Amino acid sequence: MKKIALMLILIAGMLWGCMGLFVRKLNGIGLESMDIVALRAIVTFIVLLLYMVLFQRPLLKIRLRDLWCFLGTGICSIVFFNLCYFKAITLTSLSVAAVLLYTAPAIVMVLSYFLFGEKMTGRKILSLVMTIAGCVLVTGVISDAGRISGFGLLAGLGAGLGYALYSIFSRFALERGYHSLTITFYTFFIAAAASFLLSDGKRVISTAFQSADMFAFSCVFGILCTVVPYLTYTIGLKYTENSKASIVASIEPVTATVLGIVFFHESITLPEAAGIVLVISALAICSSADTSEVKYETHI
């Protein structure tokens, strides 16, 4: 099951890497970044609500004392991460923001060591270093290094923290016996409500329903880039360590780069190619680590 879990997490990262194909079109028709976050969250919430009401109604039940887990995944992760990430993009550059975002595996590794007793092995640390180095090369951040400010750095690191917190709060929810569907549903129920308030709600709704084609496009965006990857990631997280899952999901920027080459005829430089090789090599090292079942013990 451990090997299958890593494959599910890899699929999640690759699907997240496909978001650029949808985001470019949505930007092109006038949606701002937070509008897109709201659209994504709302579609995900509606799709999951319909499915669970029809087929998995018992999974809608949660205990009020565990609500903090879903507030964590929905607000502290999804909403906070997006706010910080978009702010980092405006204060620095896309490449700098992307690399700061991918400090998430390091944050997950440290938090999981203290909260869940995960071991920091040499193999994990090597994979982590290779992943960050690969992301630096893939995004071309070196040429943009002079464009970073102190506040931009904090915003980017905040994005990395928010990104990492999904793994942390999801682990707490999993340990309390919640199904991956339940976690994903309440994550996006809360994220949809919060992001709707932070966006132009009227513009989001009118865009989604402006035509049958646009409605279908919005549904595919929500299902392909959110419902499926968050479900597969959360299922995979149940059977593998947080730190390893976060490293494997770092295939996302590599996927985005490859899709940019294929669909938008973007060129690739030698450093970017080297970065792709580094990230893939890191994933191979990480996935070949000890696959014995891990038992987690909460330290708080």
C-alpha positions as CSV (number, residue, x, y, z in Angstrom):
1,M,0.0,0.0,0.0
2,K,3.0,2.3,0.6
3,K,4.0,2.2,-3.0
4,I,0.4,2.9,-4.2
5,A,0.2,5.8,-1.7
6,L,3.3,7.4,-3.2
7,M,1.8,7.0,-6.6
8,L,-1.4,8.7,-5.5
9,I,0.6,11.6,-4.1
10,L,2.6,11.8,-7.3
11,I,-0.6,12.0,-9.3
12,A,-1.8,14.8,-7.0
13,G,1.3,16.8,-7.6
14,M,1.1,16.3,-11.4
15,L,-2.6,17.4,-11.4
16,W,-1.8,20.5,-9.4
17,G,0.9,21.2,-12.0
18,C,-1.9,21.3,-14.6
19,M,-3.5,24.3,-13.0
20,G,-1.7,26.8,-15.2
21,L,-3.6,25.6,-18.3
22,F,-6.9,26.6,-16.6
23,V,-5.6,29.7,-14.8
24,R,-4.3,31.3,-18.0
25,K,-7.8,31.0,-19.6
26,L,-9.5,32.4,-16.5
27,N,-7.1,35.3,-16.2
28,G,-7.7,36.0,-19.9
29,I,-11.4,36.5,-19.3
30,G,-10.9,38.9,-16.4
31,L,-10.8,36.9,-13.2
32,E,-8.3,38.0,-10.6
33,S,-6.2,35.5,-8.6
34,M,-8.4,35.4,-5.5
35,D,-11.5,35.1,-7.8
36,I,-9.9,31.9,-9.3
37,V,-9.2,30.6,-5.8
38,A,-12.9,31.2,-4.9
39,L,-14.1,29.6,-8.1
40,R,-11.9,26.5,-7.5
41,A,-13.1,26.2,-3.9
42,I,-16.8,26.7,-4.6
43,V,-16.8,24.1,-7.5
44,T,-15.0,21.6,-5.3
45,F,-17.4,22.1,-2.4
46,I,-20.5,21.7,-4.7
47,V,-19.2,18.6,-6.4
48,L,-18.2,16.9,-3.2
49,L,-21.5,18.0,-1.5
50,L,-23.6,16.4,-4.3
51,Y,-21.6,13.2,-4.3
52,M,-21.6,12.8,-0.5
53,V,-25.3,13.6,-0.1
54,L,-26.1,11.0,-2.7
55,F,-23.6,8.3,-1.9
56,Q,-21.7,8.9,1.3
57,R,-24.0,10.8,3.6
58,P,-22.6,9.3,6.9
59,L,-19.2,10.8,6.0
60,L,-20.7,14.3,6.4
61,K,-20.7,13.8,10.2
62,I,-17.9,15.4,12.2
63,R,-17.4,16.1,15.9
64,L,-17.6,19.7,16.9
65,R,-14.4,19.3,19.0
66,D,-12.5,18.4,15.9
67,L,-13.6,21.4,13.9
68,W,-10.2,23.0,14.4
69,C,-8.7,20.4,12.1
70,F,-10.8,21.6,9.2
71,L,-10.4,25.3,10.0
72,G,-6.7,24.5,9.8
73,T,-6.9,22.9,6.4
74,G,-9.4,25.4,5.0
75,I,-8.3,28.7,6.4
76,C,-4.7,28.3,7.7
77,S,-3.7,26.3,4.7
78,I,-5.8,26.9,1.5
79,V,-6.8,30.6,2.1
80,F,-3.7,31.7,4.0
81,F,-1.4,30.0,1.5
82,N,-3.1,31.6,-1.5
83,L,-3.1,35.1,0.0
84,C,0.6,34.9,0.9
85,Y,1.5,33.4,-2.5
86,F,-0.3,36.0,-4.5
87,K,1.2,38.8,-2.3
88,A,4.7,37.3,-2.8
89,I,4.2,37.3,-6.6
90,T,3.3,41.0,-6.5
91,L,6.3,41.9,-4.3
92,T,8.9,39.7,-5.9
93,S,8.5,37.6,-9.1
94,L,6.8,34.4,-10.1
95,S,10.0,32.4,-9.9
96,V,11.1,33.7,-6.5
97,A,7.6,33.2,-5.1
98,A,7.5,29.6,-6.5
99,V,10.8,28.7,-4.8
100,L,9.8,30.2,-1.5
101,L,6.6,28.2,-1.8
102,Y,8.6,25.0,-2.1
103,T,10.2,25.5,1.3
104,A,7.0,23.6,2.3
105,P,8.7,20.1,2.3
106,A,11.3,21.4,4.8
107,I,8.6,23.0,7.0
108,V,6.6,19.7,6.9
109,M,9.7,17.7,7.8
110,V,10.5,19.8,10.8
111,L,6.9,20.1,12.1
112,S,6.3,16.3,11.5
113,Y,9.5,15.5,13.5
114,F,8.2,17.4,16.6
115,L,4.4,16.7,16.2
116,F,4.4,13.1,14.9
117,G,7.8,11.7,15.7
118,E,8.8,11.2,12.1
119,K,12.5,10.4,11.6
120,M,14.8,12.7,9.8
121,T,16.9,10.3,7.8
122,G,19.8,11.0,5.6
123,R,17.8,9.9,2.5
124,K,15.0,12.3,3.3
125,I,17.4,15.2,3.8
126,L,19.2,14.4,0.6
127,S,15.9,14.3,-1.3
128,L,14.8,17.6,0.3
129,V,18.0,19.4,-0.7
130,M,17.8,18.0,-4.3
131,T,14.1,19.0,-4.5
132,I,14.7,22.6,-3.4
133,A,17.8,22.9,-5.7
134,G,15.8,21.5,-8.6
135,C,12.9,23.9,-8.0
136,V,15.4,26.8,-7.9
137,L,16.8,25.7,-11.4
138,V,13.3,25.0,-12.9
139,T,11.9,28.3,-11.9
140,G,15.0,30.3,-12.9
141,V,15.0,32.1,-9.6
142,I,18.7,32.8,-9.7
143,S,18.3,35.5,-12.3
144,D,15.5,37.1,-10.2
145,A,17.3,37.0,-6.9
146,G,17.8,40.7,-6.8
147,R,14.1,41.4,-6.9
148,I,13.3,40.1,-3.4
149,S,12.4,42.4,-0.5
150,G,12.1,41.6,3.1
151,F,8.3,41.7,3.1
152,G,8.3,39.7,-0.1
153,L,10.5,37.1,1.6
154,L,8.1,36.9,4.5
155,A,5.1,36.5,2.2
156,G,6.8,33.7,0.3
157,L,7.7,31.9,3.4
158,G,4.2,32.4,4.6
159,A,3.0,30.7,1.5
160,G,5.3,27.8,2.1
161,L,4.0,27.5,5.7
162,G,0.4,27.6,4.5
163,Y,1.1,25.0,1.9
164,A,2.8,22.8,4.5
165,L,-0.1,23.1,7.0
166,Y,-2.5,21.0,4.8
167,S,-0.3,18.0,5.5
168,I,-0.1,18.8,9.2
169,F,-3.8,19.4,9.9
170,S,-4.9,16.6,7.6
171,R,-2.7,14.2,9.6
172,F,-4.5,15.3,12.8
173,A,-7.8,14.7,11.1
174,L,-6.7,11.3,9.9
175,E,-5.6,10.3,13.3
176,R,-9.0,11.2,14.6
177,G,-10.5,8.7,12.2
178,Y,-11.9,10.9,9.5
179,H,-12.2,9.7,5.9
180,S,-10.2,11.5,3.2
181,L,-13.5,12.6,1.6
182,T,-14.7,14.2,4.9
183,I,-11.4,16.1,5.2
184,T,-11.4,17.3,1.6
185,F,-15.1,18.3,1.8
186,Y,-14.9,20.4,5.0
187,T,-11.6,21.9,3.9
188,F,-13.2,23.3,0.8
189,F,-16.5,24.1,2.5
190,I,-14.6,26.5,4.8
191,A,-12.2,27.7,2.1
192,A,-15.1,28.4,-0.3
193,A,-16.8,30.6,2.3
194,A,-13.7,32.5,3.3
195,S,-12.3,33.0,-0.3
196,F,-15.8,34.1,-1.5
197,L,-15.7,36.9,1.0
198,L,-12.2,37.9,-0.1
199,S,-13.0,37.9,-3.8
200,D,-15.5,39.6,-6.2
201,G,-18.2,37.0,-5.6
202,K,-20.6,38.4,-8.2
203,R,-17.8,38.2,-10.9
204,V,-17.0,34.6,-9.9
205,I,-20.6,33.4,-10.1
206,S,-21.4,35.3,-13.3
207,T,-18.2,33.9,-15.0
208,A,-19.0,30.3,-14.0
209,F,-22.5,30.5,-15.4
210,Q,-22.0,32.8,-18.4
211,S,-22.3,29.8,-20.8
212,A,-22.6,26.0,-20.9
213,D,-19.0,25.8,-22.1
214,M,-17.8,28.0,-19.3
215,F,-19.8,26.1,-16.7
216,A,-18.3,22.8,-18.0
217,F,-14.8,24.4,-18.0
218,S,-15.2,25.5,-14.4
219,C,-16.4,22.0,-13.3
220,V,-13.4,20.3,-15.1
221,F,-11.1,22.8,-13.4
222,G,-12.5,22.1,-10.0
223,I,-12.6,18.3,-10.4
224,L,-9.3,17.8,-12.2
225,C,-7.1,20.3,-10.3
226,T,-8.7,20.2,-6.9
227,V,-11.2,17.3,-6.1
228,V,-9.1,14.5,-7.5
229,P,-5.6,15.7,-6.4
230,Y,-6.7,16.6,-2.8
231,L,-8.4,13.3,-2.5
232,T,-5.5,11.3,-3.8
233,Y,-3.0,13.3,-1.7
234,T,-5.1,12.8,1.5
235,I,-5.5,9.1,0.8
236,G,-1.8,8.7,0.2
237,L,-1.0,10.7,3.3
238,K,-2.8,8.1,5.4
239,Y,-0.2,5.5,4.4
240,T,3.0,7.5,4.2
241,E,4.9,10.1,6.2
242,N,4.1,13.8,5.9
243,S,7.7,14.7,5.0
244,K,7.9,12.1,2.2
245,A,4.5,13.0,0.8
246,S,5.5,16.7,0.6
247,I,8.7,15.9,-1.2
248,V,6.9,13.7,-3.8
249,A,4.2,16.3,-4.4
250,S,7.0,18.7,-5.5
251,I,6.7,17.2,-9.0
252,E,4.2,20.0,-9.5
253,P,6.6,22.7,-10.8
254,V,8.2,20.2,-13.1
255,T,4.8,19.2,-14.5
256,A,4.0,22.9,-15.0
257,T,7.2,23.5,-16.8
258,V,6.8,20.5,-19.1
259,L,3.2,21.5,-19.9
260,G,4.4,25.0,-20.7
261,I,6.8,23.6,-23.3
262,V,4.1,21.3,-24.8
263,F,1.1,23.6,-24.9
264,F,2.6,27.1,-25.1
265,H,5.8,26.3,-26.9
266,E,7.9,27.8,-24.1
267,S,11.6,27.2,-24.4
268,I,13.6,25.3,-21.8
269,T,17.1,26.2,-20.7
270,L,19.9,23.9,-19.6
271,P,19.5,24.9,-15.9
272,E,15.8,24.2,-16.2
273,A,16.4,20.7,-17.7
274,A,19.0,20.0,-14.9
275,G,16.4,21.1,-12.3
276,I,13.8,18.7,-13.7
277,V,16.4,15.9,-13.6
278,L,17.2,16.8,-9.9
279,V,13.6,16.8,-8.8
280,I,12.8,13.5,-10.5
281,S,16.0,12.0,-9.0
282,A,15.0,13.3,-5.6
283,L,11.5,11.6,-5.9
284,A,13.2,8.3,-6.9
285,I,15.5,8.5,-3.9
286,C,12.6,9.4,-1.6
287,S,10.2,6.7,-2.9
288,S,12.9,4.0,-2.6
289,A,13.3,4.6,1.1
290,D,12.1,2.1,3.7
291,T,8.5,1.2,2.8
292,S,7.6,-0.5,6.0
293,E,4.4,0.7,7.7
294,V,4.9,3.8,9.8
295,K,3.1,4.1,13.1
296,Y,2.5,7.7,14.2
297,E,2.4,8.9,17.8
298,T,1.2,12.4,18.5
299,H,3.5,14.2,20.8
300,I,1.1,16.9,22.0
